[in-house]
Amino acid sequence: MHAVFVDASETLAMIMEAQALPDDPPMVIHRDPDVTPEELPGVLAGAEIAIIDHTYLPTAIARQCAGLKHVVFLGTGARSYMNIEELAELGITVHLIRGYGDTAVAEATIALMWAAARNLALMDREMRAGQWMREDGMQLTGKTLGLIGFGGIGAEVARIAHGSGMKVIAWNRTPKPTPGVTFVDIETLLRDSHVVSLHLLLDDETRGFLSRERIAAMRPGAILVNTARAGLTDEAAMIDALRSGHLRHAALDVFEIEPLPADHPLATLPNVTLSAHSAFRTPEASDNLIAASLAHCRRIASVE
């Protein structure tokens, strides 16, 4: 049994080489983060395990990957890149990696929240264009942060937010008693939160969770932060709310189309702060990610 890392960046390739052990399942590292789905059958060349960072694996392509039995996806958002149920019907099991970057994503969430509250990206753009525009900001001390979803990342966001004097409320499908966090129904959270931050996994139940109706129910002038998945929100409704001023600002790390086109409405609105799906990208998180992927491969090989 052997594995292929099909779309390794140079950074992740080097980490994998450094962490690999002599008795690990044989590993081929394909150093091409821009590999296309159509190239995957040739890249895998009969491998039983595919390690995938961000490349789409359509079911039709998976059918052409002779011998493929396992996909180790580097993260939790595999559903954005492949149909897990259809792959299961082909005998291919998808393995996710959770928790590797909770602190990294939480820190990025807090950074985006502060940047949005103080209009930092907007003032940066204005100053680079030769303008000296002093923008009024939102003071966050004493404000309410509403977390939609309360897993590892949400808990880390709450920890950091407490240190800045914010009140933290949360909605989760299963409330998790946590000191300093009040669990409320979704209607209360949307009504009372000055900042709403999304931390749900994307699946059939959560797709479009922040619907047009729920965006309309948000506190007027609230900030929306999304470092989870773009599919959790009704994008058109969010854009309408930003244009009307119902939403003060959106700070986004994830998008329906990636890379985000330069002419996309989100790239042209002044009250939007953008980052390039990079909330999880720190050296510490990358080390954890590759260590977990190798652990998956070892476990798979031990039971096959």
N, C-alpha and C positions, 0 to 999 in steps of 0.2 A: 504494500500500500504506500502511495506517495501523494504529496500535496503540491499544489501550484498556487503561489500568490500571484494572481493574474494581473493586478494593476498597481504594483508597488511604486510609490514615490521613492526617490533616492533616500530620503530621511527614514521612511519606514523600512526600506530594504536593509539599511545599515543596522537599524535596531534589531531586526529579525536575525541577521547574521550574528550579531553580538550575543543574542540571548539563546540561540539554538544550542542544543546539547548533542554530544556525539551519538547517542543512541536514539535520537528523535527520528520519527518517520522521515524518509527522504523528502527534501523540500526544494522545489524549483522556484526561484524568485524572478518573475518577469517584470523587469524595470520599465514599465510603460503605463503611467497613470492615465493615459489617454487611449488605452486600448478600446476598440469598438466591440459591441456585442457579437458582431459577425465573425470576429477573429477568435472568439473564445474557444470554439471546438478545437482549433489548431493549437492554441496556446496550452490548453489542458492536455491534449494528446493522450487521452485515456486515463488521466489521473482520477483517483477516487474522491479526492478532497480539493475543493476550490476555496481559496481564501479571497474574499472580495471586499474592497474598500468602498467603492462608490460606482462601480460599473453596472449598468442594467443587465439583467439576465432574463430576457423574455422566455416564456415557456417553450416557444418554437425553437429557440436556440439551445435550450437545455436538452431538448430531445436529440439534438445532434452531438451532444457531449457523451460519447460512449464511455461507459464505466463510471460516470459521475454518481456518487452516492451521498455526498455531504457538501454543504456550502457553509463555511464559517464566515459570517458577515461581521465586519468590523464596526460594531455598534448595535443599536436597537432598532434602527429605522429600515429594516430590510424590505418592508412592505412598499416602500417608495421606489424600490428597484426591482422587485420580483414578486410573483404571485406564489406565496408560500404553500397554499392549498393545492394549486395545480402542480407544483414541484413535488409535493408529497405523493400525489397520484402517480408520478413517474418514478417513485422510490427514492427521491432525493430529500434528505432532511436538512432543514436550515437551522443553524445554531447562531444565537445572538450573544452579544457581549454587553453586559449591564454593569453600571457602576464605575467603569474605568475612568470616567472623566467628570464625575459629579461635581467636584470642587471647581474644575476648570470652567464648566458650563455655568455654574452658579456665579462665579466671579464675573464672567462675561455678561450674565444677566444683570447683575448689579451695575456694571460699567455702562451698559446700554441704558439702563434706567436713569442713572445720573446724567449721562450725556443728553438724553431726551429732556429731562427736567430742566436742565440749564442751557439748552439750545447750543451745545458745544459744536456739533457738526455744522449747524447753520452759520454760526459766527465764524468758524474756520473758513467755510466757503466764501463768506462775504469779505473777510479780510484778505484772502488770497486774490479776490477780484478788485482789491483797492478800496473797499468800503469799510467804514468804521461805524457799524451798526450795533448799538447796545441793545441786546434782547432781554426782556424780562424773563426770569426763570421761575420755576416752582421750587419752594423750599420743602424738602422731604421730611425733615424732622417733625414728628407728630402726625404725619400723614398715614393713611391706611394702605397697605400693600395686600392685594388679594391674589393668592396663588391658586390656580386651577390645575389640580394634580399635585399630589404630595408624596412623591417617591424620594429617592436619594437626592436628586437635584433640588427639588422643592424644599426639602429639609435644610439643605446647605444654604439656599437663598434666604430662608427664614433666619438662620443663624447669623448671617452677615447683616441682614436688614435690622435685626434687633440692635446691633451695635451702632447703628446710625439713628436710633431713636424712633423707628417706625413701628406702628401697630401692624401685626400680621394676622390676617384671617385666611382661611383656606377652604376649598371644596375638594373633596376626593370621593370616589365611589365608595370607598370604605374609610370612614374617619379614623385617624390615627392619633390618639391622645398624645399631645406634645406640649411640654411646658412653653408658655408664651404664645401659643398658636390657638386661635379660636376657630373651630370648624363650624361652618354655616351652610345654609342652602345656597344654590347658585344664584337665586334671585337677590338674596341679601348681599352676596359678594359683589355682584355687578353694580348694585345700587350704591354701596358704601365705599368702594375702593377708589382711591385716587390713582393708583397704579394697578393694573391687572397683568399678571405674568403667567404664560401658558407653560405647563410642564406635564402634559399628557402624552402617552404613546399614541401613535396614529393607527387606528384600526377601523373596521366597519362601523363600530359604535361611536367612535369619537370624530370621524371625518365630518367636517363642517360644524363641529360642536359650538363654536362661537358664530352662530348664525346671524342673519340680518336682524332678527328680532332680539337676540341677546345683545348684539352691539348697540341697538337702540336703547336697551335697558341699562346700559352702562352709565355711570355718573357723568354728566356733561363736563367736558374738559379733562377727562381721564387720559392717562398714558397707557398704551398697550405695548407689552414687550413679548416677543415670541422668539425663543431660542430652541423650540421643540420641533414642530413640523408645520409647514405652511398650510397643509390640508386641514388643519384644525379650525381654520377661520374661513368665512365667506369673504374672499379677497375683494370682490366687487363692492360688497357692503362696507368693508373696512375703508376702501378708497373713498367711497361716498361720504363716510363719516369724517374722514380726514379733511376732505374738501369743504364740508359744511362747517367744520369746527366743533362738531359734537365730540370727536376725539381730538384732544390737544396735540397728540404726537403718537407715532408708532415707531418703535425701535425693533428692528427685525434682523435676524441672522439666517432665516430660512425663507425660501420662495418657491412658488409653484413651478417656475422656470428657472433653472440654474445652468450656467451663469445667467444672471439677470440682464436682459437686454437694456442697452443704454437708453432706449426710448420708452421703456416701460413706465407707466404712470407712477409707480413707487419711486422710480429714480428721478422723477421730475417734481415731485411735491416737496415744498420746503420743510414741512413738518414731519419728515420721515428721516430716521437715522438708520443707515444700512451697514451691515458687515457681511462678509462673504462666506457664510456657513462655516465659521471658524471658531465658534464658541468653545469647542472641545479641543482645539489645537494648542496644546502646550507640551513641552518635552516630557513632563511627568505623566500626563494622560496618554501620550503615545507609548511610553514604556509599559504602562499598565495594559494598554490595548493589545500590544504584540505579545506580552506575556500571557494574556488570557487566550489569544488565538492559538498559541503553541500548546497551551494546556488542553484546549479542545482537541487539537490534532493528536496529542498523546493519548487522551482518553478514548477517542474514536479508534485509534490503532489497537488499543489494548483490548477492546471488546469485539473487534471484527475477526 
